Amino acid sequence: MDNIAEVKKKKELRQLPDQIIEKALQKSNNNIKDARAYLRKYFGLFLTNKIIKGKIGDEEILKVHISSKKRDYEKFYEEIFENIKKPKSIIDLGAGVNGFSYKYLEKVVGTTKYIAIEASGQLVSQMNKFFKENKLNAKAFCEDITNIQSLKKIISKTEEPRTIFLFQVIDALESFEKNLSKEFIEEISHLAKTFVITLPLESIGKRKQFNVQRKWLIDFLEEKFTIQKDFKLFGERILVCDTKKIK
Ligand SMILES: C[S@@+](CC[C@H](N)C(=O)[O-])C[C@H]1O[C@@H](n2cnc3c(N)ncnc32)[C@H](O)[C@@H]1O
């Protein structure tokens, strides 16, 4: 059996794109145990058994996912969209279960096309089921977001102006490769008018405050783009950026 199939024997990792499993195997010199530990940390830790098995209500799901459970989504989106033009399309990269917050998003920005791109196949299936049942203008795709060509293909079909969400995904990008997030942000900045980055103020498990360590990211954003709003809410630092540099 090949190593990818071996890694996928664990149900929480089964529906990840092969490209991501391959990267994990490369990072761990083909050690299956280490590759699985890495994947759980960045892609599987957020999945509780209830989520994997789909045994959870639509409202409840936002309350059990580790990244979304602290958020009051209406306030969260109100603050994010306070000073920026309402987009026609929103692309949520590494979306987790955010698709389940669509009604709060709609309340704040009005009808909008919502696209979620997420590595975890279980989350993608559940979001698509929810979108279909509620007839929402939304769709989720199971992709590695660092696959820029696929990303461009999906995004180019959506109407402008666009806003891209990058909520709590910088750590996963940096875990692939140091400084990958800078390159990545440069690439996606050509695809949208605005983008929103959130950073957890505490690392998972540890109570260490690590916002100070993000100086490299803030310096980069300040140099290349315009930070419209920078604030803290529900344990996250939130940066709303305009892709144009306003001098
Ligand atoms: C910490 S969670 C944040 C989820 C969501 N953005 C939120 O803030 O509620 C990170 C999510 O990004 C996804 N992710 C990380 N790297 C990814 C990649 N390269 N491609 C697709 N999804 C990715 C993980 O599977 C996970 O669901």
The ligand as an ORCA input file, in Angstrom:
! r2SCAN-3c Opt
* xyz 0 1
  C      -7.709     27.091     12.285
  S      -8.862     26.506     11.103
  C      -9.751     28.001     10.741
  C     -11.096     27.759     10.099
  C     -11.864     29.024      9.681
  N     -11.122     29.812      8.710
  C     -12.190     29.870     10.892
  O     -11.411     30.776     11.213
  O     -13.220     29.628     11.511
  C      -7.862     26.338      9.668
  C      -8.607     25.702      8.519
  O      -7.861     25.898      7.324
  C      -7.859     24.710      6.574
  N      -6.630     24.742      5.774
  C      -5.371     24.939      6.212
  N      -4.492     24.898      5.185
  C      -5.228     24.671      4.058
  C      -4.877     24.493      2.695
  N      -3.627     24.547      2.275
  N      -5.884     24.273      1.828
  C      -7.180     24.224      2.248
  N      -7.563     24.366      3.529
  C      -6.603     24.581      4.436
  C      -7.881     23.601      7.635
  O      -8.370     22.385      7.132
  C      -8.799     24.200      8.692
  O     -10.149     23.877      8.472
*
